Amino acid sequence: NYQIRVTDTVRGCQSGSTIDSARFRDQTNKDQIVLDSVSVNANGNATISWQPSQYGDVVNYYLYFNDPKLGWIVVDTVPVGTPVPWEWTGSQASSRSEQFRVISVDSCQNQSDAQVVKPHRSIYMRQFIDKCDALSKISWNNYEGFGPEGVREYRLQVSIDGGPWNLLFVGNGEDTTYTQRNLQNGSVYCYRVLATDTSGTRTTTSNQKCETAEVPRKSKILYLAQVTNDPVRGPIELNLLVDGQADVESFAVERSLDPQGPYKTIGRVGKPATPPYIVNFADYDTDGSSYHYYYRISATDSCGGRDTISNIGRNILLRVDPRSNLTNYLSWNPYEDWDGGVATYRVYRQGAEEASFSFIGQVGGTDTVYVDNIANYGNTEGNFCYYVEAVEGPNSLNILNEQGQPYNSVSNQVCMNQQARAFMPTAFRPGSSVAVNRTFGPSLRFTEVDDYHFYVMNRWGVKVFETSDPEQHWDGTHNSEPAAQGVYIYFIRYATPGDAPVED
């Protein structure tokens, strides 16, 4: 409505013209809204940011959502001046990728053209934990809306057990997958993806995914504490300390003649159900007196995969060499492989006339030789048995046996004969006041002998004495008469059991 009014200069009275009317209508809205980004917040809802309208008669914004069934529909009305980003509470962006447009509405209810608005599609990230392989597979769709050049980079972040977000992976605009390995059982892993446009000024964030890693719990302890010979039963025995809390189904016992392998599985044992968590295994298919063997144990987890491999253990193989200087020379291979190394080697001996083994000495953990002087055993049969015991030093795991003592390893037992020796006098006198001088014969050291034969001849080759009894000596008579004083010839033959005869 319009009217012209005039006021006089004297009394201030007004005079008005006729009134004329007309209806005016704004029939177009040429606004073009530009979206900046679509992100997903911690609530799982889409948050949309756009640049404000440049027209003064705009009163509202309409938020369009591309519904999978209905197509583009208005899902929210946002008054002009409302801060952005705007959260759409009806969103399901934690379980799907959602696409949006924004248009403006002026005071005459004119809407801007939705077709000229470049839509943006949110990033939907998916995560799958592979329990048996202890890995997390993460994937996401490409972000749409940043323009023709698209995404410059994707940055994958992880938060573990509620901790801070840490960068896990940076990929280019074509990278939409990543695999994280070596997950820890029981830890909660949360992931999110950040996309950046080529200018580096606009970013968007995906939904967050969190999941507890229920992967097999790996063994924290798998310690081959003992590889030892059992002299009573005969096998090589193994004792293994295991982690009772690990998700392990069984343990494979592996053996090789070489530390580098190949290792062959020779048996399998289950995990103990109750403490103490110690696995025992006896290997009867061995010859511990001739060979040393390398052992290791591998744990099989609840998924059938190999969990952990233990340290390597090797039995002690003892060898004994009798020496002519009345000593026995003992040598052995080092025991392998204790965490605490070998503190000492203890040597034990049993003589033919002794009921049990006795400790006779020890050497340091780096020594593998011991010399046993048996000169004082000359009147015995010369049979000796030995074994060596290795004792573990202090280890970093503070592991002891069930008696609270360091673990040990016993070698094979070796029995041998010290070679018999005969010492002959150069003369004798039957009438001597000293009993030992009244007869003539060998003085034997280590009296267990085989194939014994001793005789004496005069200078004309006539035998005056003969015997096969090592205890019988010539008393100086011939045909029950005293033999003449003079020079006589003797012959002696004897053998250590199992050896060739010696003649003199």
C-alpha positions as CSV (number, residue, x, y, z in Angstrom):
1,N,0.0,0.0,0.0
2,Y,1.3,3.5,-0.9
3,Q,0.1,7.1,-0.1
4,I,1.7,10.6,-0.4
5,R,1.4,12.8,2.6
6,V,2.2,16.6,2.9
7,T,2.6,18.7,6.1
8,D,2.0,22.5,6.2
9,T,4.5,24.8,7.7
10,V,2.1,26.7,10.0
11,R,0.1,24.3,12.0
12,G,1.7,21.0,11.0
13,C,-1.4,19.6,9.5
14,Q,-1.1,16.8,7.0
15,S,-2.9,16.3,3.7
16,G,-2.9,12.8,2.2
17,S,-3.4,11.6,-1.3
18,T,-5.4,8.7,-2.5
19,I,-4.1,5.2,-1.6
20,D,-3.0,2.8,-4.3
21,S,-2.2,-0.9,-3.7
22,A,-0.3,-3.7,-5.5
23,R,1.0,-7.3,-4.5
24,F,4.7,-7.9,-4.9
25,R,6.1,-11.5,-5.0
26,D,9.8,-12.9,-4.8
27,Q,9.5,-15.9,-7.0
28,T,13.1,-17.1,-7.2
29,N,15.9,-18.3,-4.9
30,K,19.2,-18.5,-6.7
31,D,21.2,-19.5,-3.6
32,Q,23.9,-22.2,-4.1
33,I,24.8,-23.8,-0.7
34,V,28.3,-25.3,-0.5
35,L,28.9,-28.2,1.9
36,D,32.2,-28.3,3.7
37,S,32.1,-31.8,5.2
38,V,30.1,-34.6,6.7
39,S,31.5,-36.3,9.7
40,V,30.4,-38.8,12.3
41,N,30.5,-37.9,16.0
42,A,31.1,-40.1,19.1
43,N,27.3,-40.6,19.3
44,G,27.3,-42.2,15.9
45,N,25.3,-39.4,14.3
46,A,26.2,-37.5,11.2
47,T,27.3,-33.9,11.6
48,I,27.1,-31.6,8.6
49,S,28.9,-28.3,8.0
50,W,28.1,-25.8,5.2
51,Q,28.9,-22.3,4.2
52,P,26.2,-19.7,5.2
53,S,23.9,-18.1,2.6
54,Q,24.9,-14.8,1.1
55,Y,21.2,-13.7,0.7
56,G,19.6,-11.6,3.4
57,D,16.0,-13.0,2.9
58,V,17.0,-16.6,3.7
59,V,15.3,-17.8,6.9
60,N,15.9,-21.6,7.0
61,Y,18.0,-24.4,5.7
62,Y,16.6,-27.8,4.7
63,L,18.8,-30.8,5.3
64,Y,18.3,-33.4,2.6
65,F,19.2,-37.1,3.2
66,N,19.4,-39.7,0.4
67,D,17.3,-42.4,1.9
68,P,18.1,-45.9,0.6
69,K,14.4,-46.6,-0.1
70,L,12.7,-43.2,-0.5
71,G,15.5,-41.2,-2.2
72,W,16.2,-37.6,-1.3
73,I,14.0,-36.4,1.5
74,V,14.0,-33.5,3.9
75,V,15.0,-34.7,7.4
76,D,15.7,-31.5,9.3
77,T,15.0,-27.7,9.2
78,V,17.8,-25.5,10.5
79,P,17.1,-21.8,11.2
80,V,19.5,-19.3,9.7
81,G,22.2,-18.4,12.2
82,T,22.3,-21.8,13.9
83,P,25.9,-22.8,14.5
84,V,27.3,-25.6,12.4
85,P,28.2,-28.4,12.2
86,W,24.7,-29.6,12.7
87,E,24.0,-32.9,14.3
88,W,21.2,-35.0,12.7
89,T,19.8,-37.0,15.6
90,G,18.0,-39.4,13.3
91,S,21.3,-40.5,11.8
92,Q,22.6,-44.1,11.6
93,A,26.1,-43.2,10.5
94,S,27.6,-45.8,12.9
95,S,26.2,-48.6,10.8
96,R,26.1,-47.1,7.3
97,S,27.4,-44.4,4.9
98,E,25.0,-41.5,4.6
99,Q,24.7,-38.9,1.8
100,F,23.5,-35.3,2.4
101,R,22.6,-32.0,0.6
102,V,21.6,-28.6,2.1
103,I,19.4,-26.0,0.4
104,S,18.2,-22.6,1.7
105,V,14.6,-21.3,2.0
106,D,13.8,-17.6,1.8
107,S,10.9,-15.6,3.5
108,C,8.6,-16.4,0.5
109,Q,9.3,-20.1,0.9
110,N,11.4,-20.1,-2.2
111,Q,13.9,-23.0,-2.1
112,S,17.3,-23.0,-3.7
113,D,18.1,-25.5,-6.4
114,A,19.2,-28.8,-4.7
115,Q,20.7,-30.1,-8.0
116,V,23.5,-27.6,-8.0
117,V,24.6,-28.6,-4.5
118,K,27.4,-31.2,-4.5
119,P,26.4,-33.9,-2.1
120,H,28.7,-35.3,0.5
121,R,28.8,-39.0,1.7
122,S,30.1,-39.9,5.1
123,I,32.9,-42.4,5.8
124,Y,31.6,-45.7,7.2
125,M,34.4,-47.7,8.7
126,R,34.1,-51.5,9.4
127,Q,36.3,-53.6,11.6
128,F,36.7,-57.3,12.0
129,I,38.9,-59.1,14.5
130,D,40.4,-62.4,13.4
131,K,40.7,-64.3,16.7
132,C,43.0,-67.1,15.6
133,D,45.5,-64.8,13.7
134,A,45.3,-62.1,16.4
135,L,44.7,-59.3,13.9
136,S,42.2,-56.6,13.2
137,K,41.0,-55.9,9.6
138,I,39.8,-52.3,9.1
139,S,38.1,-51.0,5.9
140,W,36.1,-48.0,4.9
141,N,34.4,-46.4,1.9
142,N,35.8,-43.5,-0.1
143,Y,34.7,-40.1,1.1
144,E,32.6,-38.3,-1.5
145,G,32.2,-34.5,-1.8
146,F,35.6,-32.9,-1.7
147,G,35.6,-32.0,-5.4
148,P,37.1,-33.4,-8.5
149,E,40.5,-34.0,-6.9
150,G,38.9,-35.9,-4.0
151,V,40.8,-37.0,-0.8
152,R,44.5,-36.3,-0.4
153,E,45.0,-38.8,2.5
154,Y,43.3,-41.1,5.0
155,R,44.7,-41.2,8.5
156,L,43.7,-44.2,10.6
157,Q,43.9,-43.7,14.3
158,V,43.7,-46.2,17.2
159,S,42.9,-45.9,20.9
160,I,43.8,-48.9,23.1
161,D,42.0,-49.4,26.4
162,G,40.6,-45.9,26.5
163,G,44.0,-44.3,25.9
164,P,44.8,-41.4,23.6
165,W,44.3,-41.5,19.9
166,N,47.5,-42.6,18.1
167,L,48.2,-42.5,14.4
168,L,48.3,-46.1,13.1
169,F,48.4,-45.7,9.3
170,V,48.5,-42.9,6.6
171,G,47.3,-43.8,3.2
172,N,46.6,-41.9,-0.1
173,G,43.1,-41.3,-1.5
174,E,42.9,-44.8,-2.9
175,D,43.8,-46.7,0.4
176,T,40.7,-47.9,2.2
177,T,42.0,-51.0,4.1
178,Y,44.5,-51.7,6.8
179,T,45.4,-54.8,9.0
180,Q,46.7,-54.4,12.5
181,R,48.6,-57.5,13.8
182,N,49.7,-58.8,17.2
183,L,46.6,-57.8,19.1
184,Q,46.8,-58.4,22.9
185,N,44.1,-60.5,24.4
186,G,41.6,-58.6,26.5
187,S,42.5,-55.1,25.3
188,V,39.9,-52.9,23.8
189,Y,40.8,-51.4,20.4
190,C,38.9,-48.4,19.0
191,Y,39.5,-47.1,15.5
192,R,38.5,-44.0,13.4
193,V,39.4,-42.6,10.0
194,L,40.2,-39.0,9.2
195,A,40.1,-37.8,5.6
196,T,41.7,-34.6,4.3
197,D,41.0,-32.8,1.0
198,T,43.8,-31.8,-1.4
199,S,44.0,-28.3,0.0
200,G,44.5,-29.6,3.5
201,T,41.9,-27.2,4.9
202,R,38.9,-29.5,5.1
203,T,38.7,-32.7,7.1
204,T,36.1,-35.3,8.0
205,T,35.9,-38.1,10.5
206,S,34.4,-41.5,10.2
207,N,32.4,-43.4,12.7
208,Q,34.2,-45.1,15.6
209,K,34.4,-48.9,16.1
210,C,35.5,-50.5,19.4
211,E,36.0,-54.2,20.1
212,T,37.6,-56.3,22.7
213,A,40.4,-58.5,21.3
214,E,39.4,-62.0,22.4
215,V,42.4,-63.6,20.8
216,P,44.3,-66.6,22.2
217,R,46.4,-65.5,25.2
218,K,50.0,-66.2,24.3
219,S,52.3,-68.0,26.7
220,K,54.4,-65.7,28.9
221,I,56.4,-68.7,30.2
222,L,57.5,-71.7,28.1
223,Y,60.7,-72.9,29.7
224,L,62.4,-76.2,29.1
225,A,63.9,-76.5,32.6
226,Q,65.4,-80.0,32.4
227,V,66.7,-82.5,29.9
228,T,68.2,-85.4,31.9
229,N,69.0,-89.1,31.7
230,D,67.0,-91.5,33.8
231,P,69.6,-94.3,34.6
232,V,66.9,-96.5,36.2
233,R,64.2,-96.5,33.5
234,G,66.5,-95.6,30.6
235,P,64.7,-92.7,28.8
236,I,65.7,-89.0,28.5
237,E,63.3,-87.1,30.6
238,L,62.1,-83.5,29.9
239,N,60.5,-81.1,32.3
240,L,58.8,-78.0,31.0
241,L,57.3,-75.0,32.9
242,V,54.3,-73.5,31.1
243,D,51.9,-70.6,31.5
244,G,48.7,-71.9,33.1
245,Q,46.7,-68.8,31.9
246,A,47.7,-69.1,28.3
247,D,45.1,-70.3,25.8
248,V,47.1,-73.4,24.9
249,E,45.6,-76.8,24.0
250,S,48.7,-78.9,23.9
251,F,52.5,-79.0,23.6
252,A,54.5,-80.7,20.8
253,V,57.8,-82.3,21.9
254,E,60.3,-81.9,19.1
255,R,63.8,-83.5,18.7
256,S,66.7,-83.1,16.4
257,L,70.4,-84.2,16.2
258,D,71.3,-80.7,15.1
259,P,70.5,-77.4,16.9
260,Q,69.4,-75.9,13.6
261,G,67.0,-78.7,12.9
262,P,65.1,-80.1,11.2
263,Y,63.0,-80.9,14.3
264,K,60.7,-83.9,14.3
265,T,57.6,-84.0,16.6
266,I,58.0,-87.1,18.8
267,G,55.1,-86.7,21.1
268,R,52.3,-84.4,22.3
269,V,51.1,-83.6,25.8
270,G,48.2,-81.6,27.1
271,K,48.3,-78.5,29.3
272,P,48.0,-79.2,33.1
273,A,44.7,-78.2,34.5
274,T,46.0,-77.2,37.9
275,P,49.2,-75.9,39.4
276,P,52.1,-76.5,39.4
277,Y,52.0,-76.0,35.6
278,I,54.8,-78.5,34.8
279,V,54.8,-80.8,31.8
280,N,56.8,-84.1,32.0
281,F,57.8,-86.2,29.0
282,A,59.9,-89.3,28.8
283,D,61.7,-90.1,25.4
284,Y,62.3,-93.8,25.3
285,D,63.3,-93.8,21.6
286,T,66.9,-92.6,22.2
287,D,70.4,-93.9,22.9
288,G,71.6,-91.4,25.5
289,S,74.8,-93.4,25.9
290,S,75.9,-92.8,22.3
291,Y,74.2,-89.6,21.1
292,H,73.2,-86.2,22.4
293,Y,69.9,-84.8,21.3
294,Y,68.4,-81.3,21.0
295,Y,64.9,-80.8,22.2
296,R,62.4,-77.9,22.1
297,I,58.7,-77.6,22.9
298,S,56.1,-75.7,20.8
299,A,52.7,-74.7,22.2
300,T,49.6,-75.1,20.1
301,D,46.9,-72.5,20.9
302,S,43.2,-72.9,21.0
303,C,43.0,-72.1,17.2
304,G,45.4,-74.8,16.3
305,G,48.3,-72.4,15.6
306,R,51.7,-72.3,17.0
307,D,51.8,-70.1,20.1
308,T,55.3,-70.1,21.3
309,I,58.5,-72.1,21.1
310,S,60.6,-72.9,24.1
311,N,64.3,-72.7,24.6
312,I,66.4,-75.6,23.3
313,G,67.7,-78.3,25.7
314,R,70.4,-80.9,25.1
315,N,71.3,-83.9,27.2
316,I,74.8,-84.5,28.5
317,L,76.8,-87.3,26.9
318,L,79.7,-88.5,29.1
319,R,82.7,-90.4,27.8
320,V,85.4,-92.0,30.0
321,D,88.9,-93.0,28.8
322,P,91.1,-95.1,31.1
323,R,94.7,-93.9,31.1
324,S,97.9,-95.9,31.8
325,N,99.0,-93.4,34.5
326,L,96.2,-94.8,36.8
327,T,93.7,-92.1,36.0
328,N,90.4,-92.1,34.3
329,Y,89.8,-89.1,31.9
330,L,86.2,-87.9,31.9
331,S,84.8,-85.6,29.2
332,W,81.3,-84.4,28.2
333,N,79.5,-81.9,26.1
334,P,78.1,-78.7,27.7
335,Y,74.5,-78.7,28.8
336,E,72.3,-76.5,26.8
337,D,70.4,-74.1,27.2
338,W,69.5,-72.8,30.6
339,D,68.6,-69.1,31.2
340,G,71.0,-69.1,34.1
341,G,73.7,-71.2,32.4
342,V,75.6,-74.0,34.2
343,A,76.8,-73.1,37.7
344,T,78.8,-76.3,38.2
345,Y,79.3,-79.8,37.0
346,R,79.4,-82.4,39.8
347,V,81.1,-85.8,39.3
348,Y,80.0,-89.1,40.8
349,R,81.8,-92.5,40.9
350,Q,80.9,-96.0,41.9
351,G,83.6,-98.7,42.3
352,A,83.0,-102.4,41.8
353,E,83.0,-103.0,45.5
354,E,80.8,-100.0,46.3
355,A,77.1,-100.2,46.8
356,S,76.2,-96.7,45.4
357,F,77.6,-93.7,43.7
358,S,79.6,-91.1,45.7
359,F,80.4,-87.5,44.9
360,I,84.1,-87.2,44.1
361,G,84.5,-83.6,42.8
362,Q,83.2,-80.8,40.7
363,V,84.4,-78.3,38.1
364,G,83.1,-74.9,37.0
365,G,80.2,-74.4,34.6
366,T,82.5,-73.8,31.6
367,D,84.7,-76.9,32.2
368,T,83.8,-80.2,30.6
369,V,86.8,-82.3,31.7
370,Y,87.6,-84.1,34.9
371,V,90.6,-86.4,35.7
372,D,90.0,-89.1,38.4
373,N,93.1,-90.5,40.1
374,I,92.4,-94.1,41.0
375,A,95.9,-95.1,42.1
376,N,94.6,-96.0,45.6
377,Y,92.2,-98.5,44.0
378,G,95.0,-100.8,42.7
379,N,93.8,-103.8,44.8
380,T,90.3,-103.7,43.5
381,E,89.0,-105.2,40.3
382,G,89.4,-102.0,38.4
383,N,85.7,-101.5,37.5
384,F,84.4,-97.9,37.7
385,C,81.1,-96.3,36.8
386,Y,80.6,-92.5,36.5
387,Y,78.0,-89.9,35.8
388,V,78.1,-86.1,35.7
389,E,75.4,-83.7,37.0
390,A,75.0,-80.2,35.7
391,V,73.4,-77.6,38.1
392,E,71.7,-74.5,36.7
393,G,72.9,-71.0,37.9
394,P,70.5,-68.2,39.0
395,N,68.1,-67.5,36.2
396,S,66.2,-64.3,35.4
397,L,62.9,-66.0,35.8
398,N,63.6,-67.1,39.4
399,I,62.6,-70.7,38.5
400,L,63.4,-73.5,40.9
401,N,62.3,-77.1,41.0
402,E,59.6,-78.5,43.3
403,Q,62.1,-78.9,46.1
404,G,63.1,-75.2,45.9
405,Q,66.5,-76.1,44.3
406,P,68.0,-75.2,41.0
407,Y,67.2,-77.6,38.2
408,N,69.8,-80.2,37.2
409,S,70.7,-82.5,34.4
410,V,72.3,-85.9,34.8
411,S,74.4,-87.5,32.1
412,N,74.4,-91.1,31.0
413,Q,76.3,-93.6,33.2
414,V,79.5,-94.9,31.9
415,C,81.1,-98.1,33.3
416,M,84.7,-99.1,32.3
417,N,87.5,-101.3,33.4
418,Q,90.9,-99.9,34.2
419,Q,93.4,-102.1,32.5
420,A,95.1,-104.8,34.7
421,R,98.8,-104.4,35.3
422,A,101.4,-106.9,36.5
423,F,104.6,-105.9,38.3
424,M,107.3,-108.7,38.6
425,P,110.0,-108.9,41.2
426,T,113.6,-109.6,40.1
427,A,114.4,-112.1,42.9
428,F,112.9,-113.9,45.9
429,R,114.1,-116.0,48.9
430,P,111.9,-118.8,50.1
431,G,113.4,-118.7,53.6
432,S,112.9,-114.9,54.0
433,S,111.5,-113.6,57.3
434,V,109.2,-111.3,55.2
435,A,106.3,-113.3,53.9
436,V,105.9,-111.4,50.6
437,N,109.5,-112.2,49.7
438,R,109.0,-116.0,50.1
439,T,107.2,-116.6,46.8
440,F,107.7,-115.5,43.2
441,G,104.8,-114.2,41.1
442,P,103.2,-111.0,39.7
443,S,101.8,-108.2,41.8
444,L,98.6,-107.4,40.0
445,R,97.0,-104.0,39.9
446,F,93.2,-104.1,39.3
447,T,92.8,-107.8,39.9
448,E,89.9,-108.6,37.6
449,V,91.7,-110.5,34.8
450,D,90.8,-113.0,32.1
451,D,93.0,-115.6,30.3
452,Y,95.6,-115.7,33.0
453,H,98.6,-118.1,32.6
454,F,101.9,-118.0,34.5
455,Y,104.8,-120.5,34.5
456,V,108.5,-120.6,35.4
457,M,111.3,-122.6,33.6
458,N,114.9,-123.3,34.6
459,R,117.8,-122.5,32.2
460,W,117.3,-125.8,30.5
461,G,113.7,-125.1,29.6
462,V,112.1,-127.4,32.2
463,K,108.9,-126.0,33.8
464,V,109.3,-125.9,37.5
465,F,105.9,-124.1,38.1
466,E,102.7,-123.4,36.2
467,T,99.3,-122.0,37.2
468,S,96.1,-120.3,35.9
469,D,95.2,-118.9,39.3
470,P,96.3,-115.2,39.8
471,E,96.4,-115.8,43.5
472,Q,99.0,-118.6,43.3
473,H,102.7,-117.9,43.3
474,W,105.8,-120.2,43.0
475,D,107.2,-121.1,46.4
476,G,110.7,-122.1,45.0
477,T,110.2,-125.9,45.0
478,H,110.2,-128.4,42.2
479,N,108.7,-131.9,42.6
480,S,108.3,-131.1,46.3
481,E,112.1,-130.4,46.7
482,P,113.7,-126.9,47.0
483,A,114.9,-125.8,43.6
484,A,118.5,-124.8,43.1
485,Q,119.5,-121.2,43.4
486,G,120.0,-119.7,40.0
487,V,118.5,-117.8,37.1
488,Y,115.0,-118.8,36.0
489,I,112.8,-117.7,33.1
490,Y,109.1,-116.8,33.5
491,F,106.1,-116.3,31.2
492,I,102.9,-114.5,32.1
493,R,99.8,-113.8,30.1
494,Y,96.7,-111.9,31.3
495,A,93.9,-109.7,29.9
496,T,91.6,-107.1,31.2
497,P,88.0,-108.4,30.6
498,G,87.1,-107.4,27.0
499,D,90.7,-106.5,26.0
500,A,93.4,-108.4,24.1
501,P,95.8,-110.5,26.3
502,V,99.2,-109.1,27.4
503,E,102.2,-111.4,27.4
504,D,105.5,-110.9,29.1
